[in-house]
Amino acid sequence: MCGIFAVYNYQGDVEDFRQHALYLSKKIRHRGPDWSGCYTTGNHIIAHERLAIVGVDTGAQPITNDDKTLVLCVNGEIYNHSQLRKNLKRKHHFKTHSDCEIIMHMYEEMGIDLVQHLDGIFSFVLLDTKRNRIIAARDPIGVTTLYYGWNSHMPGAVYFASELKALNEDCDKILTFPPGHVYDSDNGNEPTRWFNPSWWDPERIPRTPIDYKQLRQALEASVRKRLMAEVPYGVLLSGGLDSSLIASIAVREARALAEQNGNKKKDSGGGDEDEDGLSTPWLPHQLHSFSIGLPGSPDLAAAREVSEHLGTTHHEFTFTIQEALDAVFDVIYHLETYDVTTVRASTPMYLLARKIKAIGVKMVLSGEGADECFGGYLYFHAAPDDAAFHAETISRVKNLHYADCLRANKSTMAWGLEARVPFLDKELLELVMNIDPSDKRPTSQYMEKYILRKAFDTSDEPYTTPYLPDSILWRQKEQFSDGVGYSWIDTLKQISSDKISDEEFKRAAERWPKDTPTTKEAYMYRAMFEDWFPQEACTASVVRWVPRADWGCPEDPSGRAQKAHEAGYACA
Ligand SMILES: *[C@@H]1O[C@H](CO)[C@@H](O)[C@H](O)[C@H]1NC(C)=O
């Protein structure tokens, strides 16, 4: 992944603005510490901060076409780029071995429709100088981040950036660029939705019965795609079901890939290039796994058990409450949110990402998204019926970019580490979101994410090695921020209640009439956010987690606060 920054139709001399644009782009250099690029043409400027994972030696950006009429800047990974390349109708001159360049050549053939064909995670801006046109687009679910903004003194200019912090100095209106949308300057200021999957409408209740084998194969295919890398990679292991499954599949796929690659080398008598002229991916003989927690936390023990089962090279890190507390202010800077759940859960991940990067690993697989698409949160037990359950899963998936996707992306990119999330694969979602909700919905007999567990429970196929130990496969959910150690959340509550006086808290609504914090902890994060991002425009992109009060869920978003944890089935 990378950082992108662009201004379309700057009002003034773009060369005079260049230095300031470089300064703004530099604010997101943590996303791409490997190289920088900046390109100006007409009244436009496009800058890039690169994290090199595919096409390491050649993939500098912005990328231009031969006559320099197109300028492209991408943050992302296009998993089907080599297939797409084979499908091009005309001959194109590829300047890089980067997976992203394909976007430009597809644009030459099919215009804006190209986004439909991309399989991957991406945010990009593409400038067509002949038509004085810019298009910008974001991946289906919003695994990558993107913002856009305007300056009221400069009507007609539009800013784009991977993070808010590159926009808040210049823009007085900043919005989250909606996932699955494309912006076209030919069509005014409103982006249009290009992502129209069959499951989008919550009124339509799917009735496809669960096919366990199909589900298993789809998740395996999703992990396989995401092993595309030329640099060291690993897996995040929280000790919960989702990341453990991803790790288990990754171990198998990486081994298969290594064998395949070994054979290919033998056949061709060695050499580093495959048929596409791409260099050989970095293949770990041993997959590396990473986990973090407070000393003695239940998740650390679970992660260790998984790593022993899988035979990964495991790196376990612990942190002190003080270290985590000291990081919270920076976490809010990087995450650009004051949402309580996100801040709590991001802090350990932010600390872990730094450790992983320090080891030299640049990409990790992670388990985000499963709880949304399978309805894995404990409060899903309280869904009144199939229709409500199904609609809630859709709404959670659509909001991922405000919550867990934002956490996974920004807490890792803070250190130039890329997180890839196999559960949010376009094809996998198409399958999972079309499964009959009566198969998915937890009951007193079927625990949450039953079908996912069952799909990887090979205990009735005695000749296969199990994907995971039963104790993990059938372990009940703990939300990441809880599983890391309960004392982390208890301390945050304690510290905020010591720090924020009752008088201050009473005046919270005066200080923030919009989106007023309802707890002292929320107040504390809001104040920190305001320190970093004082401009009013900065809050428009923040969305807070709202519990389903109508399902009887309490205000505190932690999994433990919900009664299902004790009762084992209901939150009501
Ligand atoms: C990726 O590209 C290939 C080739 O055009 C296409 O067949 C495939 O459907 C694409 N994948 C996705 C998930 O869109």
The ligand as an SDF file (V2000), in Angstrom:
LIG
                    3D

 14 14  0  0  0  0  0  0  0  0999 V2000
  -10.1800  -10.5520  -12.6110 C   0  0  0  0  0  0  0  0  0  0  0  0
   -9.9230  -10.4520  -13.9690 O   0  0  0  0  0  0  0  0  0  0  0  0
  -10.2970  -11.5780  -14.7410 C   0  0  0  0  0  0  0  0  0  0  0  0
   -9.8470  -11.3180  -16.1570 C   0  0  0  0  0  0  0  0  0  0  0  0
  -10.5230  -10.2250  -16.7120 O   0  0  0  0  0  0  0  0  0  0  0  0
  -11.7940  -11.8190  -14.6470 C   0  0  0  0  0  0  0  0  0  0  0  0
  -12.1440  -12.9770  -15.3560 O   0  0  0  0  0  0  0  0  0  0  0  0
  -12.1690  -11.9760  -13.1840 C   0  0  0  0  0  0  0  0  0  0  0  0
  -13.5620  -12.0650  -13.0670 O   0  0  0  0  0  0  0  0  0  0  0  0
  -11.6600  -10.7930  -12.3880 C   0  0  0  0  0  0  0  0  0  0  0  0
  -11.9210  -11.0770  -10.9860 N   0  0  0  0  0  0  0  0  0  0  0  0
  -12.8220  -10.4240  -10.2610 C   0  0  0  0  0  0  0  0  0  0  0  0
  -13.0680  -10.9520   -8.8890 C   0  0  0  0  0  0  0  0  0  0  0  0
  -13.4300   -9.4660  -10.6630 O   0  0  0  0  0  0  0  0  0  0  0  0
  1  2  1  0
  1 10  1  0
  2  3  1  0
  3  4  1  0
  3  6  1  0
  4  5  1  0
  6  7  1  0
  6  8  1  0
  8  9  1  0
  8 10  1  0
 10 11  1  0
 11 12  1  0
 12 13  1  0
 12 14  2  0
M  END
$$$$
